[in-house]
Amino acid sequence: MRQAKNPFGLEITNPSTATITTGITLTTDCLEDSHLTCYWGCIQKLLYEALQKHAYCFRISTPQALEDALYSEYLHQEQYFIKKDSKEEIYCQLPRDTKIEDFGTVPRSRYLLVALLTLADEDDRAIYDIISMVSVIHIPDKTYKFPCRILYQYLLLAQDQFHDLKQLFMSANNNSTPSSGPSPEEKNADRSFLERAGLCEGEAEPSEDSSKDCVVCQNGSVNWVLLPCRHTCLCHGCVPYFQQCPTCRQFVRESFALCSQKEQDKDKLKTL
């Protein structure tokens, strides 16, 4: 069973405040020096053609490689240098002179924002299996005011492959008090929009268990994601012994840890 380390991390900071006119703040967390390149108004068809080109023609390991694959068909581009382990907050915004308030009704031909993370140092690209990450981000505009979110994330591998990151099927929850979130009505309306836009795969929301522990030993904290089934149900100690997912019995092709063993140990000490 092969294990792959993802050097890239990307989150939306305060998604409730992001709009197409006010911009968006992204927080990066990269293991190595990287470049964050944001493409506003990227044509959907060209983006998926670019991903296919990575698999069959050439590697998208640099911003220039993706720009060539997109034929520069986007409205605006921004690029930032990200220092490793810095957890920087990056503010991105369409220039005001574009005077764009929305991207029209669905189905849309363009994504509002596509964020590309690539390794800055060529030597690092020879070390990691994952050499870039593409994130497709929805931002509220004048026509559709649904909450800001990451719609898709793709990990691009040095072996001319790419993986579509999907929602994890967790075997545990944190038993914390739920934060204020969208109502069921808002969720249904949101999902309806995504389905019409072709941005929803129609998968049911995964159910969660009340336990925090590994489904096998019932002792260690769940930390390992199994692919391709996406079940997150094993701890660090149990994962080496399983060639099949203990939840669905699907054969495991790859796996990765949500956090390092050291980080888990630190979290345990904080709770003591």
C-alpha positions in Angstrom: 0.0 0.0 0.0 1.5 3.3 -1.1 1.5 6.4 1.1 1.6 9.9 -0.4 2.4 13.1 1.4 0.5 16.2 0.3 2.7 19.3 0.6 -0.2 21.7 0.0 -2.9 23.1 2.3 -5.6 25.7 1.4 -8.6 27.0 3.3 -11.0 29.9 3.0 -10.7 32.4 5.8 -14.1 33.8 7.0 -16.1 32.4 4.0 -19.2 34.3 5.1 -17.5 37.6 4.3 -16.3 36.6 0.8 -18.1 38.1 -2.3 -17.1 38.7 -5.9 -16.9 42.4 -5.2 -15.2 42.4 -1.8 -12.8 39.6 -2.6 -11.8 36.5 -0.7 -9.1 35.6 1.9 -7.3 32.3 1.5 -5.0 30.7 4.1 -2.2 28.5 2.9 -0.3 25.9 4.8 2.5 24.4 2.7 5.4 22.1 3.7 7.7 23.7 1.2 8.1 27.1 -0.5 5.3 27.4 -3.0 3.4 29.6 -5.5 -0.3 30.4 -5.2 -1.7 31.4 -8.5 -5.4 32.5 -8.7 -7.3 32.6 -12.0 -10.6 34.6 -12.0 -13.2 33.6 -14.6 -11.4 30.5 -15.8 -13.3 28.6 -18.5 -14.6 25.3 -17.1 -14.0 23.3 -20.3 -10.4 24.4 -20.6 -9.7 23.6 -17.0 -10.8 20.0 -17.4 -8.9 19.7 -20.7 -5.8 21.0 -18.8 -6.2 18.2 -16.2 -6.5 15.6 -19.0 -3.4 17.1 -20.6 -1.5 16.6 -17.3 -2.4 12.9 -17.5 -1.5 12.4 -21.2 0.7 15.1 -22.5 2.7 17.2 -20.0 2.9 17.9 -16.3 1.2 20.9 -14.8 4.0 21.5 -12.2 4.3 25.3 -12.7 1.8 28.2 -13.1 3.1 28.7 -16.6 2.2 25.1 -17.6 -1.4 25.6 -16.5 -1.6 29.0 -18.2 -0.4 27.5 -21.4 -3.0 24.7 -21.1 -5.7 27.3 -20.5 -4.6 29.4 -23.5 -4.7 32.4 -21.1 -8.5 32.3 -21.3 -9.4 33.9 -17.9 -10.3 37.3 -16.7 -7.6 38.1 -14.2 -4.6 36.4 -12.6 -2.8 36.9 -9.3 0.3 35.2 -8.0 1.9 35.0 -4.6 5.0 33.4 -3.1 4.2 31.3 -0.1 6.9 30.5 2.5 6.8 27.0 3.9 5.0 26.4 7.2 4.0 30.1 7.3 0.2 29.7 7.2 -0.2 33.0 5.3 -3.4 34.8 4.7 -3.7 35.9 1.1 -6.3 38.4 0.0 -7.5 38.0 -3.6 -9.9 40.3 -5.5 -11.0 41.0 -9.0 -9.8 44.5 -10.1 -12.6 47.0 -9.6 -12.2 48.3 -13.1 -13.5 45.0 -14.5 -16.9 46.0 -13.1 -18.0 42.4 -12.9 -20.8 41.7 -10.3 -21.8 38.2 -11.3 -21.1 35.4 -13.8 -24.6 35.0 -15.1 -27.2 32.3 -14.7 -26.5 28.5 -14.6 -25.2 26.6 -16.3 -22.1 28.8 -16.3 -19.2 28.5 -18.7 -16.6 29.9 -16.2 -15.5 29.2 -12.7 -15.4 32.3 -10.4 -12.0 31.3 -9.0 -9.4 28.6 -9.6 -6.5 28.5 -7.2 -3.3 26.6 -8.2 -0.6 25.7 -5.6 2.8 24.6 -7.0 6.2 23.9 -5.5 8.5 26.9 -6.0 11.8 24.9 -6.0 12.4 22.5 -8.8 14.3 20.1 -6.5 11.2 19.7 -4.3 9.3 18.5 -7.3 11.6 15.6 -7.5 10.9 14.6 -3.9 7.1 14.7 -3.7 4.7 12.5 -5.6 2.1 15.4 -5.4 3.5 18.3 -7.4 0.5 20.7 -7.6 -3.0 21.2 -6.3 -6.0 22.8 -8.1 -8.9 24.2 -6.1 -12.2 25.3 -7.7 -13.9 27.9 -5.5 -17.4 29.3 -5.5 -17.8 32.9 -4.4 -21.2 34.6 -3.9 -22.1 37.1 -6.6 -25.0 39.3 -7.5 -27.0 36.4 -9.0 -26.2 33.6 -6.7 -25.5 34.4 -3.1 -24.9 30.9 -1.8 -22.0 30.5 0.7 -18.4 30.6 -0.4 -16.9 27.1 -0.5 -14.3 24.9 -2.2 -16.2 22.9 -4.8 -13.4 20.7 -6.0 -9.8 20.0 -5.3 -7.5 18.0 -7.5 -4.1 16.6 -6.6 -1.7 16.4 -9.6 1.0 13.7 -9.3 4.4 13.5 -10.9 3.4 10.2 -12.4 1.1 12.0 -14.9 -2.1 11.3 -12.8 -4.5 13.4 -10.9 -6.9 12.6 -8.0 -10.2 14.3 -7.3 -10.3 15.0 -3.5 -13.8 14.2 -2.3 -15.6 14.5 1.0 -14.2 12.1 3.6 -16.4 9.4 5.2 -15.4 9.9 8.8 -16.0 7.2 11.4 -16.0 9.8 14.2 -17.1 13.2 15.1 -15.7 15.7 17.6 -18.8 15.7 19.9 -18.5 19.5 20.1 -21.4 21.9 20.2 -22.5 22.5 16.7 -21.7 26.0 15.4 -24.4 28.1 13.8 -24.7 26.9 10.2 -27.2 27.0 7.3 -30.7 25.8 7.9 -32.0 22.6 6.2 -33.9 24.9 3.8 -30.8 26.8 2.9 -28.9 23.5 2.4 -31.6 22.2 0.0 -31.6 25.4 -2.0 -27.8 25.4 -2.1 -27.7 21.8 -3.3 -30.4 22.5 -5.9 -28.2 25.3 -7.3 -25.1 23.1 -7.4 -27.0 20.3 -9.2 -28.3 22.7 -11.8 -24.8 24.1 -12.2 -23.3 20.7 -12.6 -21.3 21.1 -9.5 -22.8 18.4 -7.3 -22.3 14.7 -7.7 -25.5 13.8 -5.9 -23.8 11.8 -3.1 -25.6 11.4 0.2 -24.1 13.1 3.2 -22.1 10.5 5.1 -23.4 9.5 8.4 -21.2 9.9 11.4 -20.5 7.7 14.4 -20.4 8.9 18.0 -16.9 7.4 18.6 -13.6 9.1 18.1 -11.6 5.9 18.0 -10.2 3.6 15.4 -12.8 1.1 14.3 -10.3 -1.8 14.8 -8.5 -1.3 18.0 -11.0 1.2 19.6 -8.0 3.0 21.2 -6.1 5.2 18.7 -7.6 8.3 17.1 -8.7 7.9 13.5 -6.2 9.7 11.3 -5.7 7.8 8.0 -7.7 8.3 4.8 -8.0 5.2 2.6 -8.3 5.6 -1.2 -10.3 5.2 -3.4 -13.2 4.6 -0.9 -12.3 7.7 1.2 -13.2 6.1 4.5 -11.3 7.6 7.5 -11.5 4.9 10.1 -8.0 3.7 11.1 -5.4 4.9 13.5 -1.6 5.2 12.9 -1.0 1.8 14.5 -3.6 -0.2 12.6 -3.3 1.2 9.0 -0.2 -0.9 8.0 -2.0 -4.1 8.6 -4.9 -3.5 6.2 -5.0 -4.1 2.4 -8.8 -3.8 2.4 -10.9 -1.1 4.1 -12.4 -2.5 7.3 -15.6 -0.5 6.6 -16.5 -1.4 3.0 -13.9 -4.1 2.2 -12.7 -2.3 -0.9 -9.0 -2.8 -1.7 -6.8 0.1 -0.6 -4.7 1.6 -3.4 -3.3 4.5 -1.5 -3.6 6.2 1.9 -2.5 9.4 3.6 -2.5 10.8 7.1 -4.7 13.8 8.1 -1.9 14.9 10.5 1.5 13.6 11.6 1.9 11.4 14.6 3.7 14.3 16.4 0.7 16.6 15.8 -1.6 13.9 17.2 0.6 13.5 20.4 0.5 17.3 20.9 -3.3 17.4 20.6 -3.5 14.6 23.2 -1.3 16.5 25.6 -3.5 19.6 25.3 -6.6 17.7 26.2 -4.9 16.2 29.3 
